[in-house]
Amino acid sequence: MSATAKVVYEIPEDELKELRQAVAFIKRIAPIIEENAGPWLTATQAAKRLKVSKSHLMRNLKDEIGFSMEGRLCMFHRDNLDAYWAKRFQQSQ
């Protein structure tokens, strides 16, 4: 059994306000940056785009969709993900 310690930091109110503003700004621009980041997505980004879990993507879908390895990263091309999504949508109708 391990013990844990709690550390409390006091942040001045003016710095906390700046931090909140910075976080709000990042939340606003993150989708724009992600959308324009280029054609290749990580497995986490690809799973989010397909609305599936990362483990489901990696176990069941990656070979059907197609992927590329960049070192240890499994990368998915947006066009392949969109084609898979369109095919899946057509099958459900």
N, C-alpha and C positions, 0 to 999 in steps of 0.2 A: 504494500500500500504506500503510495507516495503522497507527500503533503504538497499543497499548492499555496502560493502566496499571492495576495492581491495587492497590486500597485495602483495607486490613485494619483493622477496628474491633474493639477489645476491649470486650466488654460484661461488666460485673461479674456474677458468678454469681447473686446475688439478683435482679438485674434480668432476667437471662435466664430464670430460673425464673418470674417474673411474666409475662414475654412468652409463654412456653410455655403457661401456664395461660390467658392471654387468647386465644391462638390455639385452644386446645382448646375453650374456651367458645364461640367464634364458630363453629367447625365443628359443634358440637352444635346450636346454635340456628338456623343458616343455613337448613336445610330447613324449619323451622317458619315462619320469617319469609317465605321464598319462597312457601310454600303458602298463606299468609294475606295476601299482598301486594295482593290485589285482582284484578279480572277481566282486566286487560290485561297482556300479557307482551311483552317485547322479542323480537326475532328470535332472539337467543341463547337466551333462556329457552324460547321456543316450540320451537326445534329440539331442545333438551335434553328437553323434555316428550314430543316425538314420536320421540325416539331417532333423529334424522337429523342430518346436518351442516347448519350454517347456510347454506352455499352451496346445498345441495340444496333446502332450504326456500325460499330466495329465488328461485332459478331455476325450480324445477319445481312448487312447491306453493302459493305465496302466493296466486295468483289463485283456485285451487280452494277454498282454506280461507277466504279473505277476510281483509282487513287494513285498518287505518286508519293514516294518517300523522299523527304528532304532530311537526310541524316536519320534521326530517330522520330521525326515528325511525319505523321500520315496526313497528306494534304489532298483536298478535294477541289476540283474545278467547279466554279459556279455553273457553267453550262451543263456539266454532267448532272449536277444536283437538280437543276431546273428541268432537264430532260426526264430524269427519274420521277420528279414530282408530277410532271405532266402525264407521264405514262401511268402512274399510280392513280391520278385523278380520273383518267379516261376509263380505267378498269373498274372504278367504283361506280360508274354511271350505267 
